[in-house]
């Protein structure tokens, strides 16, 4: 049975990820730094410990745990990687975490519903690296840093739920 890991720092679809985990009856771990209140996403009636073996049966079941880490740009990412098992699913916007998850035999999806793929992750990492180099260069020369992203919309949210449901039930 897979576990769903959510890199919950600034994730706009944490609630939807939890809803998908409840529906698929898979455990979920919300990871984030100490500056985030991860418990705000958890319902009062959500189990926070794995069910006993007798109660769970073969299928297991849904429960949710928060993984609060120290502040740092990659603290939550490394905490997630340390717990991953083959077949787990990771929700992240970070290409580096997605790459590490894929390398461990896991699946990864971003909050807009894009499923990361072993065949394309290297290209995404290369683009990220080139973009960071360009931004560093522009800062050195005094040019303004401008980053534009399309607004997150309901279509993104629906694609995320549809694709995550597929990953969890596959």
N, C-alpha and C positions, 0 to 999 in steps of 0.2 A: 504494500500500500504506500503510495507516495505521501509526502508531506508538502504542503504549500508554504513557501517562505515568501514574505512580503518585505521588501526593502521600503519600509514605511516612511522614511524621511522624505517629505514633500511628494508623496504618492497620492494622486487625485482619485485613485480607484481602490483605496483600502477597504471601504465598506462593501464594494462590489466583490472584491476578492474574498472577503469573509463570507458573503452570501453564497458564492460559488462553492466554497469549502463546506459550508453547512449542507448545501443541497447534495454535493457529491459524497458527503460523509467522510472527508479526509481531514487529518489534523492540520492546523495552521499555526505558523510562528510569525509574529509581527516583530520586526527588528528595527530599531531606531536609536538615535543617540539620546542622551539624558535630557536634552532640551525639548523633547517631544512627549506629549501625553498620549501614549499608545493605548492606554486603557479606555480612552473615550470612544474607541471603535468597537469595543467588546460589549455585548449585551450582558445584562445581569444574569440571565439564565444560561449563558454559554458555559459549558464545562471547561475548566481550566487545567484539568489533569486527564491523562489517558484513562479510558474506562478499564475496569479490571478485565482480565483475560476471559473470565466466564461471561461477563456482561457484553463484552465486545464481540464475541464469536470470532469467526474467521475474518470477517470483513473489517473489523476495527470500528472506528467511528470518529465523528468530529469532536475536536476539542481545540482550544486556542491558548497559546502561551505568548507572553511578551518577552522579548529579548532586548533589554535596555542596556546599551553600551555607552562608554565614555564619549565625549565629544571629540570629533576628528573627522576629516573628510572621508575616510574609508573604513572607519571603525565598524559600522554596521555590516559593510560588505564582507570584511574578513571574518566577523562573527558568524555570518550566514555560511560562508564557505567551509568553515570548520565543522559545521553540523550536517552538511549535505551528504546524502546517500544517492546512489544511482536510481533514477526514476523520479526523484523529487522535482518539483516545479518551483521556479523562482520568478517573482514579479519585480522587475527593476527597470529603471531608465538608464542605468549605468552599463555601458558596453563592456567595461572591464569585468564587472561581476557576472554579466551574462556569459562572457567568454570562459571564465573560471567554472561556472555552472555547467556549461556545455562540455567542458573538458573533463568533468566528473561524471558524465553520463546522465545529466539532468536536462530538463527542458527549461526554457526561459522565455518570458513574454514581457513586453513593455506596457505601461498603462494605457496606451492607445490601441492595444490589441495586436501589435506586430510581434509575431513569433520569431525569435532569433533562431538562426540556422547555422550549423557548423560550416557550411559552404560559404557564407557571406560575412561571418563575424570578423574575420581578418581584415576585410575591406572596411568595415565600420570602424575598427580600431585604427586603421591607417588614416582614415579621414579625420577621426578625432585627434590623432597626433598632429596631423598637418594643420588643423584648425587651431590647436593650442599654440603651435609654433608661430603661426601667422599673428595670432592675438598678442603673443609676447613681443613680437617684432614691432607691431603697431604701437604698443604701449611705450616701447623704448623711444619711438620717434614722435611721441606726443599726439598721435592720432586717436580720436575717440573710439572706444570699444562699443560696438553695436551688435547685438545678437537679437535676431527676430525669429520667433516661432509662431506657427499658426495657433490660434486660440483652441483650447481643448473644448470639444463640443459633445453633444449627446450621441452623435454617430461614433465618435471615438469610444465612448463609454459602452455602447451596444456591441461594437466590434470586440472590445476587451472581454466582456461577459461571454459572448459567443465563443471566442477562441480559447479562453481559459477553461470554460466548461468542457470543451473538446479535449484539452490537454489533461484535465483531471479525470476524465472518464475513459480515456483511451486505453 
